[in-house]
Structure formats: structure tokens, C-alpha cells
Amino acid sequence: MSVIDTVRLLELRTKKAAGLIALLRREKAELQERFDLVLAHNRELEGYIEAYTTSEKLVEQSIATAMATLDTIDGLDEIQVFDETSLELEAADTFTGAEGGLSSEDVDWDALLDDLPEL
């Protein structure tokens, strides 16, 4: 191989190396931008965590204060509580129970089916 061929080969390899370096620099810049974006999101999430933790502590303190206030009321534990579910169950029992509610024999199934809309 002559000196001129060697120099041309060296020049070609140098151009390839320069192109690869340019490509790697672009990739590094893109990765740096993505990394900066991830860091910004991370800081934002840390702020949310801090705000959540602060809010959670305030809610816990408010609940503790409310419970302490309720503990000072005399006779509160003796009051019978009816929630909506128990009232709904009681109403359902009277509707379908033996106290005059409808049975399946009392329902006109054909009339119900006739009232269904056409598809």
C-alpha cells in the first residue's frame, strides 16, 4: 500500500470518526434534555408529596380534634342510629315480605313484556 493510499484511508477513518462524534454529541444533547425534563417532573412530584403529607397531617389533626370533641358529649353513645341502608332494607322487607307484598304469582309477566320497547 502506498503512502497516498494510507493517507486516504486515514482521512476516511478520520471523517467517519468525526461523523460518529457529531452523532454522539447530538444523542448526548437529546438525552440531557430528556434528563432535565425528568428532573423537573421529579421536583414537581416531590412538591406534590410534600403538600400531600402536610394535608394528611392536617386531616389527622382535625379528626383527632373532632373525636376529642365528640368524647366530651355525654350520652352520645346511647343514641340509636338508623342509617339509610337499614331503612332501605326494612322498606324492601315490607314490600316483598309476607305482610301483603307482591309475590311472583301476582305479577302479570306478559303485560310487563308487552311494555318493553322494540329494539
KEKE-3310 file (N, C-alpha, C; in steps of 0.2 Angstrom, whole numbers, plus 5000, padded with zeros to 4 digits):
npx = (5004:5003:5009:5000:4988:4987:4986:4974:4965:4967:4962:4948:4944:4946:4936:4925:4926:4924:4911:4904:4907:4900:4887:4886:4887:4875:4865:4869:4865:4851:4848:4852:4842:4830:4833:4834:4821:4815:4820:4814:4801:4802:4805:4793:4784:4789:4786:4772:4771:4775:4766:4754:4758:4758:4744:4739:4743:4736:4723:4723:4725:4713:4703:4707:4705:4691:4686:4690:4682:4669:4670:4668:4654:4641:4631:4631:4634:4623:4613:4602:4606:4600:4604:4604:4604:4599:4586:4582:4583:4573:4562:4562:4559:4546:4540:4542:4539:4529:4519:4509:4515:4520:4519:4527:4517:4507:4511:4509:4517:4517:4511:4521:4531:4525:4526:4539:4551:4553:4567)
npy = (4994:5011:5027:5037:5030:5026:5038:5042:5032:5035:5047:5045:5037:5046:5055:5047:5045:5058:5060:5051:5056:5068:5063:5056:5067:5074:5064:5064:5077:5077:5067:5073:5084:5076:5071:5082:5086:5075:5077:5089:5085:5076:5085:5092:5082:5079:5090:5089:5077:5082:5092:5084:5076:5086:5090:5078:5077:5088:5084:5072:5078:5086:5076:5070:5080:5082:5070:5070:5081:5075:5065:5072:5075:5070:5055:5052:5040:5032:5035:5029:5024:5026:5020:5024:5012:5002:5007:5006:4992:4988:4994:4987:4974:4975:4977:4965:4956:4944:4952:4957:4960:4960:4944:4933:4927:4936:4945:4951:4945:4944:4956:4965:4962:4965:4979:4982:4991:4991:4984)
npz = (5000:4996:5001:4999:4997:5011:5017:5012:5017:5031:5031:5027:5038:5048:5045:5046:5060:5065:5060:5068:5081:5080:5079:5092:5100:5097:5101:5115:5118:5116:5126:5137:5137:5139:5152:5160:5159:5165:5178:5181:5182:5192:5203:5203:5207:5220:5226:5226:5234:5246:5249:5250:5261:5271:5270:5274:5287:5293:5291:5299:5312:5312:5313:5325:5334:5332:5336:5350:5354:5352:5361:5373:5374:5383:5384:5371:5365:5368:5359:5347:5330:5314:5299:5281:5274:5282:5283:5270:5268:5277:5271:5260:5264:5269:5257:5250:5258:5269:5273:5265:5253:5235:5227:5216:5209:5208:5198:5182:5170:5156:5152:5157:5148:5136:5137:5135:5126:5108:5100)
capx = (5000:5007:5008:4994:4983:4987:4984:4967:4962:4967:4957:4942:4943:4945:4929:4920:4926:4921:4904:4902:4907:4894:4881:4886:4885:4868:4862:4870:4861:4844:4847:4852:4836:4826:4835:4832:4813:4813:4822:4809:4795:4803:4804:4786:4781:4791:4781:4765:4771:4776:4759:4750:4760:4756:4737:4737:4744:4731:4717:4723:4724:4706:4700:4708:4701:4684:4685:4690:4676:4664:4671:4666:4647:4638:4625:4631:4634:4617:4608:4602:4607:4597:4607:4600:4604:4595:4580:4580:4582:4567:4557:4561:4556:4539:4537:4542:4538:4523:4514:4505:4519:4518:4523:4528:4511:4503:4514:4507:4523:4515:4510:4527:4535:4522:4528:4546:4552:4556:4574)
capy = (5000:5017:5032:5041:5026:5026:5044:5042:5028:5038:5053:5042:5035:5052:5058:5043:5046:5065:5059:5047:5060:5073:5059:5055:5074:5075:5060:5067:5083:5074:5063:5079:5087:5072:5070:5088:5086:5070:5081:5094:5082:5074:5090:5093:5076:5079:5096:5086:5073:5087:5095:5078:5074:5091:5089:5072:5078:5092:5080:5068:5083:5088:5071:5069:5086:5081:5064:5073:5085:5071:5062:5076:5075:5065:5052:5051:5033:5029:5037:5024:5027:5022:5023:5023:5005:4998:5009:5003:4985:4987:4995:4981:4968:4976:4977:4959:4951:4941:4957:4960:4962:4956:4938:4932:4925:4942:4949:4949:4945:4946:4964:4968:4960:4969:4986:4983:4995:4987:4985)
capz = (5000:4995:5006:4997:4999:5018:5019:5010:5022:5037:5030:5028:5045:5052:5043:5050:5067:5066:5060:5074:5087:5080:5081:5099:5103:5096:5106:5122:5120:5117:5132:5143:5138:5142:5159:5163:5159:5171:5184:5183:5184:5199:5208:5204:5211:5227:5229:5227:5240:5252:5250:5252:5268:5275:5271:5278:5294:5295:5291:5305:5317:5313:5315:5332:5337:5331:5341:5356:5355:5352:5368:5378:5374:5387:5381:5363:5364:5369:5354:5342:5324:5308:5293:5275:5271:5286:5282:5264:5269:5281:5266:5255:5268:5269:5251:5247:5264:5270:5276:5259:5247:5229:5225:5208:5205:5207:5193:5175:5166:5149:5152:5158:5142:5131:5138:5133:5119:5102:5098)
cpx = (5005:5005:5002:4988:4982:4984:4976:4963:4962:4962:4950:4940:4942:4938:4924:4920:4923:4913:4901:4902:4901:4888:4880:4884:4878:4864:4863:4866:4854:4843:4848:4845:4830:4827:4833:4824:4811:4815:4816:4802:4796:4802:4797:4782:4783:4787:4774:4765:4772:4769:4754:4751:4757:4748:4735:4738:4738:4724:4717:4722:4717:4702:4701:4705:4694:4682:4685:4684:4670:4664:4668:4658:4644:4632:4625:4631:4628:4612:4608:4602:4604:4601:4603:4599:4599:4587:4577:4579:4575:4561:4556:4558:4549:4536:4537:4540:4531:4518:4510:4509:4517:4522:4523:4522:4506:4506:4512:4513:4522:4514:4516:4531:4532:4524:4535:4547:4555:4563:4576)
cpy = (5006:5022:5036:5037:5026:5032:5045:5038:5031:5044:5050:5040:5041:5055:5053:5044:5053:5064:5056:5052:5065:5069:5058:5062:5075:5071:5062:5073:5081:5071:5068:5082:5083:5071:5076:5089:5081:5073:5086:5091:5079:5079:5092:5088:5077:5085:5093:5081:5077:5090:5090:5077:5080:5091:5083:5073:5083:5088:5075:5072:5085:5082:5069:5074:5084:5075:5066:5077:5080:5067:5066:5077:5069:5062:5050:5044:5029:5030:5031:5027:5022:5025:5021:5016:5001:5000:5006:4996:4984:4989:4989:4975:4969:4975:4970:4953:4948:4946:4960:4962:4958:4950:4938:4930:4931:4947:4947:4950:4946:4953:4967:4967:4964:4977:4987:4987:4990:4989:4986)
cpz = (5000:5001:5005:4999:5007:5020:5018:5015:5029:5037:5031:5035:5050:5051:5047:5057:5069:5065:5066:5080:5086:5081:5088:5103:5103:5101:5113:5123:5120:5124:5138:5143:5141:5150:5163:5164:5165:5178:5186:5185:5191:5204:5209:5208:5218:5230:5231:5234:5247:5254:5253:5259:5273:5276:5275:5285:5297:5296:5298:5311:5318:5315:5323:5336:5338:5336:5348:5358:5356:5359:5374:5379:5378:5384:5374:5361:5364:5364:5349:5335:5319:5302:5287:5273:5275:5285:5275:5264:5272:5276:5261:5258:5268:5262:5248:5252:5264:5272:5270:5253:5241:5229:5218:5205:5204:5201:5186:5171:5159:5148:5152:5151:5136:5131:5136:5127:5114:5101:5091)
residu = (MET:SER:VAL:ILE:ASP:THR:VAL:ARG:LEU:LEU:GLU:LEU:ARG:THR:LYS:LYS:ALA:ALA:GLY:LEU:ILE:ALA:LEU:LEU:ARG:ARG:GLU:LYS:ALA:GLU:LEU:GLN:GLU:ARG:PHE:ASP:LEU:VAL:LEU:ALA:HIS:ASN:ARG:GLU:LEU:GLU:GLY:TYR:ILE:GLU:ALA:TYR:THR:THR:SER:GLU:LYS:LEU:VAL:GLU:GLN:SER:ILE:ALA:THR:ALA:MET:ALA:THR:LEU:ASP:THR:ILE:ASP:GLY:LEU:ASP:GLU:ILE:GLN:VAL:PHE:ASP:GLU:THR:SER:LEU:GLU:LEU:GLU:ALA:ALA:ASP:THR:PHE:THR:GLY:ALA:GLU:GLY:GLY:LEU:SER:SER:GLU:ASP:VAL:ASP:TRP:ASP:ALA:LEU:LEU:ASP:ASP:LEU:PRO:GLU:LEU)
# end
